[in-house]
Amino acid sequence: MMQKKTLNTSIRCLLYFFGMLLVWEWVRPVGQLTNTGNLSVFLVFAIFSLLLHYLQLNWLGRFAFLSGYTILSLQYLYYDVSLFNVIWIWDMIEEFKNNLRSIFAGEWLNLSNPFRSLLFFILIWLVTYLIHYWITVKKKIFLFFLSTVTYLSFLDTFTIYDADQAIIRTIIIGFIFLGLLAFFRLLDREGLEISAVNLGNWVLPLGLMLVLSTLFGFAAPKLDPQWPDPVPFFKTQSGKEGSGGNGKNGINQMGYSENDDRLGGSIEGNDTVIFYHNAKDNPYWKVENKDIYTGKGWKDTAYFEMSEFTDNQDISAQMLPKDTSNIKLDEYSVDITVKKTYNHVVLPEPSYLKKIDTKNESSFRFDELTEKLHSWSADGVDKVKLNQYTLDYLVPSYDLDSLKKVTDEQLYEEVPMWSEYTQLPEIPERVRELAYEITAEKTNWYDKVKAIENYFDRPEFVYDKTDIPYPEGSQDYVDQFLFETQRGYCDNFSSAMIVLLRANDIPSRWAKGYTTGVTSTYKGKQLKKVTNNNAHSWVEVYFPGTGWISFEPTKGFSNSASFYDSSVESTSTSQNDMPDQNADELKKPDAAESKTPAKNLDEPASSGSGSTDSNWSWITFTIAGIGLGLIGFYVYKSRRKWLPWIYIHRYKQMKNHAVFSKAYLTLLMQLQRAGIKRPEGQTLREYAVSVDSRYGVNEAHMQKLTKEYERIIYRGDTEKESLKKNFELWEKLIKKTTT
C-alpha cells in the first residue's frame, strides 16, 4: 500500500514538473523581446505557485504567501529604498492608482514597468492555477499544450524570437504530459489501481513512440515552404507595406532601448518625437555607453559608481579631465523640451556637462561607468521624468599633435579599467588578422584609429536597413558583418570598429543615443526635432592624457568631434562642420561611396531589441488574450457549478405560476450537463427514477417534480399552495448537480 502511495505521489509530482516546464516556455521569450530583466524572479514565483497547489495549501494561505512574494519582488526590482522604509508602499499604491486610470482611459502604452510586472505576476498565477486544475480535476492538458505551441509559433513567425528548439521541447513535454494524464483517466474510468507494472506497460510504448517519431522527424526529407510568407500580407493589411522581414530575421522599429544583448535584423522607421532642442553646435545626444561585447551584442559591467548632484549645481570640475592643456573648450547652452519622457537625461556629445537647470528642485545621479544620467526628486526618493530643462556644457576641441604621440609603449596603467575596455570574447582569428593588417603601417594610436574608421569607407561596405540577418548559432556578429554580409547600419559599423580596435589593444567603448535631429517648427520657433528615427550608435576611444573621443565609422554619417593641431598653431574645425540642414549631417561621399544613399540619416540605437514599448504592447495583448481565452473556456466548461445559483436567484424573483414549468426544463438541461443523459425514447417518469437513483434521493424528488410537471402540461392546472413546496424540492435537486 505504501509503495502504491509513493508511486502515485511521484507521478503527480512529475506532472507538476512538466507543467512548470510549459510555463517556462511562456516566460522565456519575454526577456528577449522586451527590456524585461530578472526573469528568475518570475520563474521562482511560478515554482512557488505550483508547489503550493501540489501541497494543497488552503486558498487563503496561497494568496497570502504569493501576494507577499509579489510585493517584496516589486520593492526589490523598482523601489530604491530600504525595505523597512514604508514610504515605498505608499509610492506603490499611488503609482498603481495612476496606472488604473491609464487602463480605463485606454492608454495602455503609459503603463509603468512596476504595474506591468504586477500584471505579469497575476498572469503567471492564473496560468499555474489552470495547470493545477487541469492536472488534478480534469486530468486534461491538451488545450494548454495547444495554446503553448500556437504562442511559440506566433513568436517565431512575427518576432525575432527563434522558437525552433522551444517548439521541439514543447512537443516532447506535451506528449509525455498527455500520455500520463490519459493513463490516469483510464485508471479512474476502469476502477484500476496504479502499479509499477501498469505504469511500465503504458510508459514504455509511449516513450518508444516519442523516440521513433522524433528520429523520423529529423531524418525525413523536408519540403520547401508550400504557402507564401504571411508576414508581408499582414504588413500590407496594416498599412506598413515595404517593411519586409521574414520570420526570424524580423523587423524592428527604430528607437532607444536598454537591451542590446542581441543585435541584428532589419529595421523600419519610427517617427515618434523624443525631444526638441535649440543647440547651436549640432551635437549628437548620448544616453549611455556599454563596454562588454558578447559576440552577439553589448552589456554593461556589473559594478558601477554613482555621482550625485543637484539642480543648478556646477559640476564641470568633476566632469573635466585632470589635465585640460591638450583641449580647447567652448561653452554652450541648450534648451530641451521633452515629448516622450524617460527617467534618463540626454547629454550633448562630445561635451562636458556643467550644470542642469530644471526650474524645479531636482537631483541627479550620474553613472560614471555608463555615463547615464538619471533624474530624481529633490529628496532623492522618487525617479522623475523631466519635461523641460536647460543644459550648460563645455565643448572640447582636441589637439591632434598630442593624440599622435600616444603609442603602444605608453603605460597601460594610464587607462582606467584597461581590461574592460579591451575585452573581447573568443572571436574568429580572421577578425584579428584583419585588425593587424589595417594598422600594420601605423605607429601611433590616433593613426590606427583613423585607419580602422576609414576602412569602412570602402565600396564593399553598404549602408542598409533591410534584409539584415541575425548571426546564427555560435556565429559572431562582427565577423558576419566584416566577411559575409558587409551591409548594415550603425550597430554593425560601430561594433565592428570597436572589435578591430580592441584586437589592437586600443581601449574603446560603444556609445548610443541620437543624432542631432532635423530642423522643424515647434510653437513658432525654429528648433531641431529628434525622433526615434535619429537613434544611433557610435564609437568612443580613450587617449591617455586626453580622455574619451568619439569616432564615426557608419557610412554616410559624420563625426561630431572637433580637432586642432598645435604643432602648426592653426585650429581646424570639426572633420565635418555640420550645418543646420538635415542632409548636411552626412559625409559627402566620394566616388567609392556613390552607392550609399545620402538620405539615410537615422539609426536604431539598439535594433536587436526593437522598440520595447511596442514589444510590451503586443506581447501583453497576446498573452492576456490567450489567458483570457483560457479563463473564458474554463468558466464555460465549469458552468455546471455556477449556473444553478443564477437559476435559483432568477426563479425566486418570478411570481407567476409558469415559473415551475420553466424551472423544470432548466433542471433537465442541468442534469444533462451533470452527465445524466436521457436516452432517446425514455419517458420522463423512467428518467426521473434514474435521476433519484443516481443521487440516492430516498424521497424521490425528481419523481415528484415530474408528476407535478405532467399535471401542469396535460391538465393545465396547478395547486397554488404546493408551488412553494415543489420549488424547494427543485432547489435541493439542482444544487446536487453542482457536486
C-alpha angles and dihedrals in degrees: 000000000000090000092053091048091050091049092050091049092048094052092046090051089050091053091053089049091054089047089054090052091055091049089051090055087059094049099041098075093052093075092054099041097046138027090261113139134180094049088164088073090060092042092054089049090055091048092050092047094053092042092055090050090049091051088049094231110178117263095252092055092047091049093049094047097045093043090052091048091049094050093047091047092052090049091050094047103042116011113077096201136093117284089235093052097094093197089090089065092060090045089053093049092048092048092050090050090055091049092051088054089052091051093051089047091052092241096137095159091060094064112122123238094248090054092046088052090051090053089049091053090050091049092051090049091052092048093049091048091052091050090051091049093048092048101044104028112022097023087211127114103163096109093053091043091052091046090052093052090047092049093050092045090052092051092046091052103041106027141045091260112116103216099172095109092036092057091049091050091047094050092051094045091044096052092048088048093049092046095053093046091049087053091054093047090051092052091050094048095047095039093237127154121240115250139164090249094053091045092050092049088055102038099046096059090042092052092045091051091050093049094047094045091048093050091046091050092054095042100043118096114260124223121223115254108294097194127057119259106275095206097079089049092054091044090053092048090051093051095252100115117168096030090118121186133141124219112285093017085061134174119264128191123238116252146096118295132171094220115081098154093120120033126186140066132100123296137210131203126274116187097188106143113239102179146328125232141177100212112156097202095059097230131182113250115234125204102173149328129238125201111184117082111198101185089256103048145318137300138175127252108260097241129058143175124227129209117197129205139157139239114297093004113145106234099164091113093061094040098050121081116256092250116045096167091107094049133073114207132207122186122228138173129208135187115216126197112193120211100172105040125215131174089243127078122226115231127204113251127248098023146100114241116237104178145329124227115196096167085237135074106272139152131214138208118206119199103216093200101049094022088226114153120210127193121224138175118273092261091050093237103108133042111235133198113222122220097187136011142152123232125204111196144163119237115208132214113202127222109239091198091060094044092053090056091066109101138165090262092070115105112270088215087077089070116076115232092002095177094052095051095046094041119132132171120227102300129182113276092236089066091057091045090053091049091053092044094054094050100034095111097040122096104186134051097246094054090047091051092049092046090055093043091051092046088078091059088075114119094242091067112082128190107227138150101195133075091015110156131217117236110260127226111328093348114134116239095222095041090054091052097044099046109019118027102017088187129097145096138272097306091056096046097043095045091048093051093050093050091051090048094049090048084062091048092249110144112238140153140201117255125193137185133093141314118244096274134227131292112264141159115249122175090341095309131110104239139154113259117211116197135172086269087070094059108128146164129213143163133272122194126196118228117189110242093019110049133218118353126186124233130186119217097163111113111246097022131099132225115250095207122104126216139190132184115231091188091072094030092233125122119224120197125227118314085252116020102215115222124202097265120099097232092051091072086079130086111250102249121229124214091283090057098047091113092063111094109234092213093066100104110138131074140181114246091212113009092166091078098030122205106337094202090053092046092047090051098054096036091050092049093044096050092039091049093051091043092051089047091053091047091048091050091050092049090050094047092049095048089114087072101048107025094074091062090055091048092049092052092044098050093044088063093053115093104184124095093243088075092086094057091050092046092051093052089048089053090053091054092047091051088053089054089049089059099257099123122187110231117232111270095018115132122235090247092054090047091050090056091053091049093051089047092050094052095036093237107168092186091062094234095172093047091052092048091048092051090051092048092051091050090054094045100044102031099030095223138105136192107241093203092055095050094087092048092049091050090053090054090048092050093050092050098046090050089057090060090065094065 
